[in-house]
Amino acid sequence: MNQSQQAKLLHSIKDGCVLTGFSHMTLYREINAGRLRSVKIGRRRMITPEALKAWISDRERATCGGADR
């Protein structure tokens, strides 16, 4: 992924997969569960960089039990 893709305001599900290393099914499952925020524009589902960062932070807290290391 090049620098211009990292500076996008919105990422497609495919971009989200590349950025996180997770499958599209995992991202859709997290969106449907309400754990990953997304924006629907027309028929496309898009994710903001902030939503991806928040989701990763939330998963980290859930995994670590919220304890500081």
MONORFEN-V371419 format. One record per helix or strand of 3 or more residues. SS is the DSSP state (2 for helix, 1 for strand). FROM is the first residue (numbers start at 1). LEN is the number of residues. If there is no record, write none. Layout:
SS,FROM,LEN
SS,FROM,LEN
This chain:
2,3,4
1,10,3
2,13,8
2,24,9
1,39,3
1,44,5
2,49,16
